[in-house]
């Protein structure tokens, strides 16, 4: 008869996500995970596989649960450009807070730490960015169709610029102790939508 798990795998995955997010992949050892999750090494391996597999599962969880309102915010009926501005300002505001400065964004952290040499992590980062870019692009196309955005503007190029800005805000926000830098860059980028 198979033994039942003496821990909640979902709660353990969430705890691993939080530890990886706070410390990064390289700075988190299996011993750290065993201690933080409060489960045995053998149970950890049996449930999640290697440290790398656990990290990727945590990154997938982050992608599924982080910012679920983004689609709703950018696809609501009515004027689209104010929604785009609100999302960009929210990203900028989050990047300028002390809590975000310490943690950053898990996807952005992964992009900086693992994506250059880890194809599986890079794919997940790209999927996240593709999702955000697609939502921004769709909203900007709607804004243009509704006369909120000039006809000579390129919605895809603007969506890509905003994505890069939003990710850059997260990097700068994590490294800088000057929130004015992030706020000023946010507002300057939004001026390009006028």
Secondary structure, DSSP 4 states (H G I P E B T S, - for coil): -PPPPSS-HHHHHHHHHHHHHHH-STT--HHHHHHHHTS-HHHHHHHH-SHHHHHHHHHHHHHHHTTTHHHHHHH-SS-SHHHHHHHHHHHHHHHTSHHHHHH--HHHHHIIIIITT-HHHHHHHHHHHHHHHHHHHHHHHHHHHTTSS-TTS-HHHHHHHHHHHHHHHHHHHHH-S-HHHHHHHHHHHHHTT-
